[in-house]
Amino acid sequence: MTDQDLDPEDAKIITLARAHRARNGTESGAAVRDTNGRTYAAIPVSLPSLRLSALEVAVAMAVSSGASGLEAAAIVSTDTELTPDQAAAALDLKAGAVFLAAPDGQVVARI
């Protein structure tokens, strides 16, 4: 699936996730779009007392801003598979789609 095959709003969250990942030099980046159209982008948190995936951070940001649901979510990493466990935080908020994209932006999986 290429950017041309995606809804422009879905392509946007993939771009945001890619940018966050690249800017911070992390293994992954994520972005979500809530049901009001607001977007949140994040990278993983790895502290001695707290570990969150990039998607978990992005979902937490959306929830803490008052979002009650998600339209879509995107994860950018070198992973080649997307498991329900990886997507769980977004699925908790009934995300319509969760995309996994490679670092070049190509979608490799969708839940």
Residue pairs with C-beta under 8 A, 6 or more apart in sequence:
1 106
1 107
1 110
2 106
2 107
3 11
3 14
3 105
5 107
6 14
6 107
9 33
9 37
9 71
9 72
10 72
10 74
10 97
10 99
12 33
12 39
13 31
13 32
13 33
13 39
13 41
13 72
13 73
13 74
13 99
14 31
14 74
14 76
14 99
14 101
14 105
14 107
15 105
16 29
16 31
16 39
16 41
16 74
17 29
17 30
17 31
17 41
17 54
17 74
17 75
17 76
17 101
18 29
18 76
18 101
18 103
18 105
19 29
19 41
20 26
20 29
20 30
20 31
20 41
20 42
20 43
20 54
21 27
21 28
21 29
21 43
21 54
21 76
21 77
21 103
22 29
22 103
24 43
26 43
26 44
26 54
27 44
27 77
27 78
28 43
28 44
28 53
28 54
28 75
28 76
28 77
28 79
29 41
29 42
29 43
29 54
29 75
29 76
29 77
30 41
30 42
30 43
30 53
30 54
30 55
30 57
30 58
30 73
30 74
30 75
30 76
31 39
31 40
31 41
31 42
31 58
31 73
31 74
32 39
32 40
32 55
32 58
32 59
32 62
32 70
32 72
32 73
32 74
32 90
32 95
33 39
33 70
33 71
33 72
33 73
34 40
34 62
34 65
34 67
34 69
34 70
34 71
35 67
35 68
35 69
35 70
35 71
36 67
37 71
38 62
38 65
38 67
40 58
40 59
40 61
40 62
40 65
41 58
42 54
42 55
42 57
42 58
42 61
43 54
43 57
44 51
44 52
44 53
44 54
44 57
45 51
45 52
45 57
52 60
53 75
53 86
53 89
54 75
54 77
55 73
55 75
55 86
55 87
55 89
55 90
55 98
56 89
58 73
59 70
59 73
59 89
59 90
59 92
59 93
60 89
62 70
62 93
63 93
67 93
68 93
69 93
69 94
69 95
70 90
70 93
70 94
70 95
70 96
71 95
71 96
72 95
72 96
72 97
72 98
72 99
73 87
73 90
73 95
73 97
73 98
73 99
74 98
74 99
74 100
74 101
75 82
75 86
75 87
75 98
75 99
75 100
75 101
76 100
76 101
76 102
76 103
76 105
77 100
77 102
77 103
78 102
78 103
79 86
79 100
79 108
80 108
80 109
81 100
81 109
82 98
82 99
82 100
82 108
82 109
82 110
82 111
84 91
84 111
86 100
87 95
87 98
87 111
90 98
91 98
91 111
97 110
97 111
98 110
98 111
99 107
99 109
99 110
100 107
100 108
100 109
100 110
101 107
101 108
102 108
